[in-house]
Amino acid sequence: MKPFLILCFCFNFLYSFSQDKNQFYALDQNMNQTTLDSSKYILWIHEKDSTDWQWDYYYTWGHLIKSTTYADHDGTILNGRFCIYNSLGNLDSMGIYDHGKKNGSFYRYKTFGRDSVGITGQYDYVQDSLLKSIDLLAEPLKNKVPDSTNGTESEYPGGITKWTYYLNHNLVYPDRALTKKIQGQVQISFIVDPEGNVVDPFIQKSVEYSVDQESIRVIKNSGKWIPSMLDGVYKKSYKVIPINYKLQD
């Protein structure tokens, strides 16, 4: 088998690898530490920024199960994005914690077909208190994307042609995924700010650790985007980009 549209590179993976800011654990079905060959899950603990730590739970050769952010390395104080994924690796629910308390909007997602994920519910919190819940399926008109007659959506410079060129010349198929013949579509959600910067990318649809992280990497390294504009003013916009990994004979 060979990767479609993608070159191969060597991706050295965990075993018992551990560093202060980047730790991997192989876990058995009871969440006890074991060898990689005997594991059902892997846990990746890594420093997200100077104050927060992200804990990502994966099936050893499969998709994300849960991704949580903590204010401490030991994972006792939730602080930041909290994501739960369903049996297909698609985002099921997501929200933001502020030092152990729900603050802001939490979202419920639904899978419409294997590779289609949409937000169906919104729950607004302040200091753990639910202020409002919205059924986004029951209120489609109220929550509809505004008319773009006087605006433009954010996009990669040069459009889809240049984006495809960028992926073909920068995306690589991780050796770990090649070895196990792992294929599928990863979806990365991120913000394009008014200056065109890519901000806060995270996984909306997961396939496997190495291809997920490769997808995050190419999004982060994609450079400046053309920001969204409305009535002549650049605006923040939200993007979801699919990245496909496919092997050919």
PyMOL commands that set and color helices and strands:
alter all, ss='L'
color gray80, all
select helices_A, chain A and resi 36-38+159-170+175-179+209-220
alter helices_A, ss='H'
color red, helices_A
select strands_A, chain A and resi 2-3+7-9+18-19+22-27+41-47+53-59+64-70+78-85+91-98+101-102+104-111+117-126+129-135+151-152+172-174+184-192+198-205+228-230+233-235+237-245+247-248
alter strands_A, ss='S'
color yellow, strands_A
deselect
rebuild
show_as cartoon
